Amino acid sequence: MNEDDFYKNIGIKIKQLREQSGLTQEKLAEIAGISLDYMGKIEVNINKPGLKTILKLANALKVEPYKLFKFK
């Protein structure tokens, strides 16, 4: 898996977990303390989140960070 595929999969996983939690992008961004624009760009693989952002999103989604890396 290359780096681009890795971040694409993270974005897909975040979207799946967000939808399972019944959260909008706006609400997840608010809870995580990031901008809505950045949130949207993570989900479609335009922006690549750093570790700090990944931890914020995992906390906001109430999952362990490793769950964001479980693809499939």
HELIX and SHEET records of a PDB file:
HELIX    1   1 GLU A    3  GLN A   20  1                                  18    
HELIX    2   2 GLN A   25  ALA A   32  1                                   8    
HELIX    3   3 LEU A   36  GLU A   43  1                                   8    
HELIX    4   4 LEU A   51  LEU A   61  1                                  11    
HELIX    5   5 PRO A   65  PHE A   69  5                                   5    
END                                                                             
